[in-house]
Structures are given as structure tokens and as C-alpha cells.
């Protein structure tokens, strides 16, 4: 009987030690050059949009909104690949001068659909153990849908802004490799080992395209019975133009969890200028939110 009790105590102690070691084992988010990880993530952000469209009005429209997105991400020590689809809806307002003759609408619903992709490559010569720099191409396509009833025939505004960009990413490692004890005399607590990173990314447009109409959004194209499709009629006066610029920045603070998943807080700024054929469109969007990364697969390179 005594031997059985001793055996149970020894087994329980051994399992406890193993569990404690597992709890403080470096998280699986620790990347190396020999492995890569695939993630699926969801993001939500509170946003602020500003835009101005000279085809309808020189006024600036500003307002809050909500953005959601989903990402497929592959990340390793050598490459970084991201595919993202995002949606945003904003309620924007303009400061409209008072007039006894014409009262223009100062409210506009601003919707965006954005498709983004990048493939970055590790630059070993200018990187070290603390800083990892990656550079590569990126593509971004944004479809705007704007509705302003106060603009009458120009109430609906549509434009597509597509950009081939150069992207540069810097990752700063702030990992805590060992448990850290904090002693405040009255109380003590332990900070466990944790993988943490700060990501800074800048994108700049190289080839900038926009799909916009001419002077205004007055959809006055010719209609020939059933031969004219609604889409062709709406886009009859639209033309592709290669001009303008686009800049993007992204800051993200990541915590990697012990199950391989990750949580992050981020800030994203996106600004574009699209001159179009005759009248320019300008916009800037600020997003601040959080994301959760689900680790799907570990790939040995």
C-alpha cells in the first residue's frame, strides 16, 4: 500500500513538473528560417474617413465608420505573404454654407471594398537578430460606393483605385525569453515568457490607376431598350487613367500565444489622390483595431 501511494505521489509530481515546463515553453510563434506558419485572421477596426471629390463638390467630407476584414497569411523567416479582403462603411458629413436659394446635402454614406496582396522577401544584409527587414511588391484595389441624396443627379459616386506598390516591412523583436519576477514589496507576480513583435510597414504606389467618369457622375448614357445593360449604362462615361499617388502605413503589435495563435492591436493609414480625366478625387482613411490570428499549419522548409 505504501509503495502504491509513493508511486502515485511521484507520478503526480512528475506530471506537475511537465505541465509547468510546458506552460513556460517558448511559444510556437517563434519563427526560424527552417519553418513557416500559415494563419487565418479576422480583424475589426474603428475608422475615420476623409474624402473630397471635385467632380461633385469641393467640400471635405469627414466621418466615423467601422471596418472588418479577413486575411490569409503565410509568414516565415524568409518571406511574408498576405491576402486580405476588407469592407468599410462610414457616415460622413460636410460643413455646407447656408443658402436661401439651394440647400445642398451635407451627409454622405461612404462604403469601401478593398482587396490587398503582398509578397515580401527577407533582406539578410541589413537585418539582425532584433530587426528583420522584408521588401517586395504589393497590389491594392479599392472600390468606393458613395451615396449623397443632396447631390440629386450626382447622388451616386463610384470609383476604383488600383495600385501596384513597393512595400517595406520592419519587424522588431520584443520577446521575453525567460519568466520575469516583479517584486513590489507588498505583492509579487510573475511575467511568463512571451513572444512579442512590433511590425512597421510602409507601402508606396509605383503604378497608380483609377477608373472614374469625366466632369460629373450624371449617369445620362443612352438607353436602347433591352440592348443596354445596367452596368454598361452606369459606366458609359468611365475611363481608366494612370496618374496620382497612394501611400499606406501600418503599425501592429503582436502577442503570440502558447497554442500557436496570436493577438494584435494595429493602426492603419491609407491616403490616395486620383486626378482621373478632369476632376480629382482624394481620400484618407484611419483605422485602429484588433485582430486574432488562428494558426492553421506549420510548414517545414
Buried (B, 14 or more C-beta within 10 A) or exposed (E): EEEEEEEEEEEEEEEEEEEEEEEEEBBBBBBEEEBBBBBBBEBEBEBBBBBBBBBBBEBEBBBEBBBBBBBBBBBBBBBBBBBBBBEBBBBBBBEBEEEEEEEBBBBBBBBBBBBBBBBBBBBEEEBEEEEBBBBBBBBBBBBBBBEBEBBEEBBBBBBBBBBBBBBBBBBEBEBEEEEEEEEEEEEEEEEEBBBBBEBBBBBBBEEBBBBBBBEBBBBEEEEEEEEEEEEEBBBBBBEEBEEBBBBBBBBBBBBBBBEBBBBBEBBBBBBBBBBBBEBBBBBBBBBBBBBBBBBBEEEEE
